[in-house]
Amino acid sequence: MKIAHVALWTNDLDRASDFYRDLFGAEIGETYRSERTQGFSSRFARLPEGPAIELMHVPRLAPQSVDDHRVGWAHIAISLGSEDAVMAVARRMESNGTLVSGPRWTGDGYFEAVISDPDGNLVEVTV
């Protein structure tokens, strides 16, 4: 298993993209704009080695709150290697009440399920 990507809410997508590109040599992808979630946009900052960082933005992010959209890390993603493995984890987490969403194919091309760790941190399991 490996970390596929981590996600970070940001108040300024351009500033965050510039930071990761300039400081870490990240390749910055095209901006994705959601048709389902108004105001949501994101870019992937692909590091030369290791996981990518998904930089995400929605208007009016609340810093350090319990709101779902806030400045700070949103989730980590762990690649399990197959859809079957994602399905198995999703079934297991559903049985103990910690499946948050999925499994499903997303608009940005991932087959994923989102689970909650014991502290409530979100973990995306993906192919």
RAWOWO-V772975 format. One line per field, one symbol per residue. phi: phi as a letter, one per 40 degrees, with the letter a starting at -180 (. if undefined). A space follows every 10 residues. Layout:
phi: ???
//
This chain:
phi: .accabbbca cacccccddc cccbgccccc ccbcccbdgc aaacbccdbg ccbccbabcf cccfbcccba chccabbbcc gacdcccccc cccccbgbcc agcaccccgb cabbbbcdcg ccbcbac
//
